[in-house]
C-alpha cells in the first residue's frame, strides 16, 4: 500500500503558482487584464502635458512591456527621459528604436539636439551675417479683429526689415494664418515689408500656419523650395527658443535668432527646466508624435 502524504497549505499554494506559470490563467478559467497600448500612450502624453513626468514614464514602461516594438512610445520615452535627465533610459530607448525604426531614431536624436540648441540660443536684436543659402523667417502674431497688426508684430517686422537689409539676397518668409476680417497674418506682414522697400519677389507668403509647430513645418518647405537650407529666425525674445527647436526639428539649420528689443534683456538667461517643457512638447509635435492616438 502506497502511503498518502498530507499536502500542506504552503505546498498547495506553490503547486498552484507553478501550474499558473506553466499553463497560463486559462487553465483555471481566469483572465489577466492587459492594458491597451493606445490608452497607456494617451495617459503618458496627458501626464507629460500636466508635469507628471514620473507617471508618464511609468505608463510608457508598461506600454513597452506589452508592445516592445512601438516606435512612437520608444521615441517618447527617449524624449522625456532626456527632459528628466535620465541619460541611461534615454540611450536604451534610442538603441531599441534604432532596431525598430532607424528613421524615427534619427529624428528623435535630431529633436533632442534641437532642444539643447534652443536652450543655448541667445536672443539677438542685431542682424546676423549670413551666406547665400540662408533665408529669413518672420513668425506671425495674432492680428486685431479688424485685421490690423498689433504692436508686437510690428516690432518683429522692424527687426526683420533690418535683417533683410543686411542680407539683400536672402528670401524672406512671412508665416502665419489665423485670419481676422479676411486678412491672414502673413498677408499683413508681406504688405508691411513690401511697403517699406523689400522687393515683392523676395517675400514668400505662408498663410496657413496656426501655431509655431505649423510655422516650422510649412515654412521649411518654402525655404527648401527657394534653395535655402538654413535660416535666420525673427520673432519675440520670449518665443525665439521654442521657434529654434521647432525649425531645427523640421530640418532647417538656424544661423541666427534675431528678435525685437522688447523684453530682450529679460530673456538672455537660458530657461530653467520647467520652462523647457513647452519646447519639448512643441518639438515632439513637429516630428509628428501624436498628442493622443
C-alpha positions as CSV (number, residue, x, y, z in Angstrom):
1,X,0.0,0.0,0.0
2,X,1.4,3.4,-1.1
3,X,1.4,5.9,1.8
4,X,-0.6,9.1,1.3
5,X,1.2,12.2,2.3
6,X,-0.5,15.2,3.5
7,X,-0.1,18.3,1.3
8,X,0.4,21.4,3.3
9,X,-1.2,24.7,2.5
10,X,2.2,26.1,1.6
11,X,2.9,23.3,-0.8
12,X,-0.5,23.6,-2.3
13,X,0.0,27.3,-2.9
14,X,3.4,26.6,-4.5
15,X,1.8,24.0,-6.7
16,X,-0.9,26.4,-7.8
17,X,1.6,29.0,-8.7
18,X,3.7,26.5,-10.7
19,X,0.7,25.4,-12.7
20,X,-0.3,29.0,-13.4
21,X,3.2,29.7,-14.7
22,X,3.3,26.6,-16.9
23,X,-0.2,26.6,-18.2
24,X,-1.4,30.3,-18.0
25,X,-4.6,31.6,-16.5
26,X,-6.8,29.9,-19.0
27,X,-6.3,26.6,-17.1
28,X,-8.2,27.9,-14.2
29,X,-10.8,29.9,-16.2
30,X,-9.5,33.3,-15.1
31,X,-8.3,36.2,-17.2
32,X,-5.5,38.7,-16.7
33,X,-6.3,42.3,-17.8
34,X,-3.9,43.6,-20.4
35,X,-3.6,47.3,-20.7
36,X,-4.4,48.8,-24.1
37,X,-1.2,50.4,-25.5
38,X,-3.2,53.3,-27.0
39,X,-4.7,54.0,-23.6
40,X,-1.3,53.9,-22.0
41,X,0.2,56.2,-24.7
42,X,-2.6,58.7,-24.2
43,X,-2.3,58.6,-20.5
44,X,1.5,59.2,-20.8
45,X,1.0,62.2,-23.0
46,X,-1.6,63.6,-20.6
47,X,0.8,63.2,-17.7
48,X,3.7,64.9,-19.6
49,X,1.4,67.8,-20.5
50,X,0.5,68.2,-16.8
51,X,4.0,68.0,-15.5
52,X,3.7,64.5,-14.1
53,X,6.8,63.0,-15.7
54,X,7.3,60.0,-13.4
55,X,3.7,58.8,-14.1
56,X,4.1,59.4,-17.8
57,X,7.3,57.4,-18.0
58,X,5.7,54.6,-15.9
59,X,2.9,54.5,-18.5
60,X,5.4,54.1,-21.2
61,X,7.3,51.4,-19.4
62,X,4.1,49.4,-19.1
63,X,3.2,50.1,-22.7
64,X,6.6,48.8,-23.9
65,X,6.2,45.7,-21.8
66,X,3.0,45.0,-23.9
67,X,4.3,46.3,-27.2
68,X,8.1,46.4,-27.2
69,X,8.3,47.5,-30.9
70,X,6.1,50.6,-30.5
71,X,8.3,53.2,-32.2
72,X,6.3,56.2,-31.1
73,X,6.4,55.0,-27.4
74,X,10.2,54.4,-27.7
75,X,10.7,57.9,-29.1
76,X,8.5,59.4,-26.4
77,X,10.4,57.5,-23.7
78,X,13.7,58.8,-25.1
79,X,12.5,62.4,-25.2
80,X,11.0,62.6,-21.7
81,X,13.9,60.7,-20.2
82,X,16.1,63.4,-21.7
83,X,13.9,66.0,-20.2
84,X,14.2,64.4,-16.7
85,X,17.9,63.9,-17.1
86,X,17.7,60.1,-17.1
87,X,20.5,59.5,-19.7
88,X,20.6,55.7,-19.3
89,X,16.9,55.2,-20.1
90,X,17.2,57.7,-23.0
91,X,20.1,55.8,-24.6
92,X,18.5,52.4,-24.0
93,X,15.3,53.7,-25.7
94,X,17.2,55.1,-28.6
95,X,19.2,51.9,-29.1
96,X,16.0,49.9,-29.2
97,X,14.5,52.4,-31.6
98,X,17.5,52.0,-33.9
99,X,16.4,48.4,-34.4
100,X,12.7,49.1,-34.7
101,X,12.7,52.2,-36.9
102,X,16.1,53.8,-37.8
103,X,14.4,56.8,-39.3
104,X,12.4,57.6,-36.2
105,X,15.5,57.1,-34.1
106,X,17.4,59.6,-36.2
107,X,14.5,62.1,-36.0
108,X,14.3,61.7,-32.2
109,X,18.1,62.4,-31.9
110,X,17.6,65.5,-34.0
111,X,14.8,66.7,-31.9
112,X,16.7,66.2,-28.6
113,X,19.6,68.0,-30.1
114,X,17.3,70.8,-31.3
115,X,16.0,71.4,-27.8
116,X,19.6,71.6,-26.5
117,X,20.5,74.1,-29.2
118,X,17.3,76.1,-28.5
119,X,18.0,76.3,-24.8
120,X,21.6,77.6,-25.5
121,X,20.3,80.2,-28.0
122,X,21.0,83.8,-27.1
123,X,18.3,86.2,-28.4
124,X,20.0,88.9,-30.5
125,X,18.4,92.2,-31.6
126,X,21.1,92.8,-34.2
127,X,21.2,91.4,-37.7
128,X,23.3,88.3,-38.4
129,X,25.8,87.9,-41.2
130,X,24.6,85.1,-43.4
131,X,25.5,83.1,-46.5
132,X,23.9,82.8,-49.9
133,X,21.7,79.8,-49.0
134,X,20.2,81.4,-46.0
135,X,16.6,82.5,-45.7
136,X,14.9,84.9,-43.2
137,X,11.7,83.7,-41.5
138,X,9.4,86.1,-39.6
139,X,6.9,84.5,-37.4
140,X,3.4,85.9,-37.1
141,X,1.5,87.2,-34.2
142,X,-2.3,87.5,-33.8
143,X,-4.0,90.3,-35.6
144,X,-6.6,92.6,-34.2
145,X,-10.2,91.9,-35.0
146,X,-10.2,94.4,-37.8
147,X,-7.2,92.8,-39.5
148,X,-4.6,95.3,-38.4
149,X,-1.3,94.4,-36.7
150,X,-0.6,94.5,-33.1
151,X,2.5,96.5,-31.9
152,X,4.3,93.2,-31.1
153,X,4.1,92.1,-34.7
154,X,5.3,95.5,-36.0
155,X,8.3,95.1,-33.7
156,X,9.1,91.7,-35.3
157,X,8.7,93.2,-38.8
158,X,11.0,96.1,-38.0
159,X,13.7,93.6,-36.8
160,X,13.1,91.5,-40.0
161,X,13.5,94.6,-42.1
162,X,16.9,95.3,-40.7
163,X,17.9,91.7,-41.2
164,X,16.6,91.8,-44.8
165,X,18.7,94.9,-45.5
166,X,21.8,93.2,-44.1
167,X,21.3,90.2,-46.4
168,X,19.7,91.7,-49.6
169,X,19.9,88.4,-51.5
170,X,18.0,86.3,-48.9
171,X,14.4,85.3,-49.4
172,X,12.0,86.4,-46.6
173,X,9.3,84.0,-45.5
174,X,6.4,85.5,-43.6
175,X,4.4,82.9,-41.8
176,X,1.1,82.9,-40.0
177,X,-2.6,82.2,-40.8
178,X,-5.3,83.0,-38.3
179,X,-7.2,85.5,-40.4
180,X,-9.0,88.4,-38.9
181,X,-11.5,90.4,-41.0
182,X,-10.4,88.3,-44.0
183,X,-6.7,89.1,-43.5
184,X,-4.1,86.5,-42.6
185,X,-1.1,87.4,-40.5
186,X,1.3,86.6,-43.4
187,X,-0.6,88.8,-45.8
188,X,-0.5,91.8,-43.5
189,X,3.2,91.1,-42.8
190,X,4.0,90.9,-46.5
191,X,2.2,94.2,-47.2
192,X,4.2,95.9,-44.4
193,X,7.6,94.7,-45.8
194,X,6.8,95.4,-49.4
195,X,5.5,98.8,-48.5
196,X,8.9,99.6,-46.9
197,X,11.0,98.6,-49.9
198,X,11.5,94.9,-49.8
199,X,11.0,93.6,-53.3
200,X,7.8,91.6,-53.6
201,X,9.7,88.7,-55.3
202,X,11.8,88.2,-52.2
203,X,8.8,87.8,-49.9
204,X,7.3,84.3,-49.6
205,X,3.9,84.1,-48.0
206,X,3.0,81.2,-45.8
207,X,-0.6,81.9,-44.7
208,X,-1.8,78.6,-43.3
209,X,0.1,78.2,-40.0
210,X,-1.9,78.5,-36.8
211,X,0.9,77.6,-34.4
212,X,4.7,77.6,-34.1
213,X,4.7,73.9,-35.0
214,X,3.0,74.7,-38.3
215,X,5.2,77.8,-38.8
216,X,8.1,75.4,-38.8
217,X,6.6,72.6,-40.9
218,X,5.1,74.9,-43.6
219,X,7.9,77.4,-43.8
220,X,10.6,74.8,-44.0
221,X,9.0,73.6,-47.3
222,X,9.1,77.2,-48.7
223,X,12.7,77.7,-47.6
224,X,13.9,74.5,-49.3
225,X,11.9,75.4,-52.4
226,X,13.8,78.7,-52.5
227,X,17.2,77.0,-52.2
228,X,17.7,77.8,-48.6
229,X,18.7,75.1,-46.1
230,X,19.3,77.4,-43.2
231,X,17.6,80.5,-41.8
232,X,17.6,83.4,-39.5
233,X,14.5,83.4,-37.4
234,X,12.8,86.6,-36.4
235,X,10.3,86.7,-33.5
236,X,9.9,88.0,-30.0
237,X,12.5,87.3,-27.4
238,X,10.2,85.1,-25.3
239,X,9.3,83.0,-28.3
240,X,12.7,82.5,-30.0
241,X,13.9,79.4,-28.3
242,X,10.7,77.5,-29.0
243,X,10.9,78.5,-32.6
244,X,14.6,77.5,-32.9
245,X,13.8,74.0,-31.6
246,X,10.8,73.6,-34.0
247,X,12.7,74.7,-37.1
248,X,15.8,72.5,-36.3
249,X,13.5,69.6,-35.8
250,X,11.9,70.4,-39.2
251,X,15.3,70.1,-40.8
252,X,16.3,73.8,-41.1
253,X,19.7,74.8,-39.6
254,X,19.4,78.0,-37.7
255,X,22.2,80.5,-38.2
256,X,20.7,83.4,-36.4
257,X,17.9,84.2,-33.9
258,X,17.0,87.9,-34.2
259,X,14.4,89.4,-32.0
260,X,12.6,92.6,-31.3
261,X,14.1,94.6,-28.4
262,X,11.0,94.5,-26.2
263,X,11.8,92.5,-23.0
264,X,15.1,91.3,-24.7
265,X,17.3,91.6,-21.6
266,X,14.8,89.5,-19.6
267,X,15.3,86.6,-22.0
268,X,19.1,86.4,-22.1
269,X,19.4,83.7,-19.4
270,X,18.7,80.2,-20.5
271,X,15.3,78.9,-19.4
272,X,15.1,76.6,-16.4
273,X,13.9,73.0,-16.7
274,X,10.2,73.8,-16.0
275,X,10.2,76.5,-18.7
276,X,11.6,74.0,-21.2
277,X,8.6,71.7,-21.1
278,X,6.7,73.6,-23.8
279,X,9.8,73.5,-26.0
280,X,9.9,69.7,-25.7
281,X,6.2,69.3,-26.3
282,X,6.3,71.6,-29.4
283,X,9.3,69.9,-30.9
284,X,7.7,66.5,-30.5
285,X,4.7,67.7,-32.4
286,X,7.0,68.8,-35.3
287,X,8.3,65.3,-35.5
288,X,4.7,64.1,-35.8
289,X,4.4,62.3,-32.4
290,X,0.7,62.5,-31.8
291,X,-0.6,64.0,-28.6
292,X,-3.1,61.1,-28.5
293,X,-3.9,58.2,-30.7
